[in-house]
Amino acid sequence: MQLTRLELLDFRNYERLEIAPGPGLTAFVGSNAQGKSNLLEAVAMLGTGKSFRTTRDADTVRIGSDLAVVRGEAEYESPADQVTLHRIVEAIYRSADEGQEIRL
């Protein structure tokens, strides 16, 4: 199976991202704290249903957003054997003193 498309919306440090990896090896290269591990985490969440970096899914929602969307498309042996996976994560809030909300 090969990932043919990855779309992120308000996931970690990504406001919006859409990539279409080609066949073969794909390498993510960049400076520290630019989001390379976040891309791998998103792919892992599609495959396993959970993050390998946190036990709280809400931690993957970009600060200032209420939810994150991770969407991927993968092909098995041919384009006719395509599957689409979605993962939607909601940030959880609770009321605090003086009417403010605190993200849990």
For each residue, the residues with C-beta under 8 A, 3 or more apart:
1: 74 75 76
2: 21 23 74 75
3: 6 21 43 72 73 74
4: 20 21 73 74 75 82
5: 18 19 20 71 72 73
6: 3 17 18 19 20 21 39 42 43 70 71 72
7: 17 18 69 70 71 72
8: 11 12 14 16 17 18 39 42 68 69 70 71
9: 14 15 16 68 69 71
10: 14 15 16 61 62 65 67 68 69
11: 8 14 17 38 42 60 61 62 68 69 70 89
12: 8 35 38 41 42 60 62 68
13: 34 35 38 62
14: 8 9 10 11 17 35 38 62
15: 9 10 62
16: 8 9 10
17: 6 7 8 11 14
18: 5 6 7 8
19: 5 6 39
20: 4 5 6
21: 2 3 4 6 26
22: 26
23: 2
24:
25:
26: 21 22
27:
28: 36 39 40
29: 36
30: 34 35 36
31: 34
32:
33:
34: 13 30 31
35: 12 13 14 30 38 39
36: 28 29 30 39 40
37: 40 41 53
38: 11 12 13 14 35 41 42
39: 6 8 19 28 35 36 42 43
40: 28 36 37 43 44
41: 12 37 38 44 45 51 52 53 60
42: 6 8 11 12 38 39 45 46 70 72
43: 3 6 39 40 46 47 72
44: 40 41 47 48 51 52
45: 41 42 48 49 50 51 60 70 87
46: 42 43 70 72 85 87
47: 43 44
48: 44 45 52
49: 45 87
50: 45 57
51: 41 44 45 54 55 57 59 60
52: 41 44 48
53: 37 41 59
54: 51 57 59 60
55: 51
56: 59 104
57: 50 51 54 60 61 89
58: 61 89 90 91 92 103 104
59: 51 53 54 56
60: 11 12 41 45 51 54 57 68 89
61: 10 11 57 58 65 66 67 68 89 90 91
62: 10 11 12 13 14 15 65 68
63:
64:
65: 10 61 62 68 91
66: 61 90 91
67: 10 61 88 89 90 91
68: 8 9 10 11 12 60 61 62 65 88 89
69: 7 8 9 10 11 86 87 88 89
70: 6 7 8 11 42 45 46 86 87 88 89
71: 5 6 7 8 9 84 85 86 87
72: 3 5 6 7 42 43 46 84 85
73: 3 4 5 82 83 84 85
74: 1 2 3 4 82 83 85
75: 1 2 4 78 79 81 82 83
76: 1 81 82 83
77: 81
78: 75 81
79: 75 82
80:
81: 75 76 77 78
82: 4 73 74 75 76 79
83: 73 74 75 76
84: 71 72 73
85: 46 71 72 73 74
86: 69 70 71
87: 45 46 49 69 70 71
88: 67 68 69 70
89: 11 57 58 60 61 67 68 69 70
90: 58 61 66 67
91: 58 61 65 66 67 103
92: 58 103 104
93: 101 102 103 104
94: 101 102 104
95: 99 100 101 102
96: 99 100 101 102
97: 100
98:
99: 95 96
100: 95 96 97
101: 93 94 95 96
102: 93 94 95 96
103: 58 91 92 93
104: 56 58 92 93 94
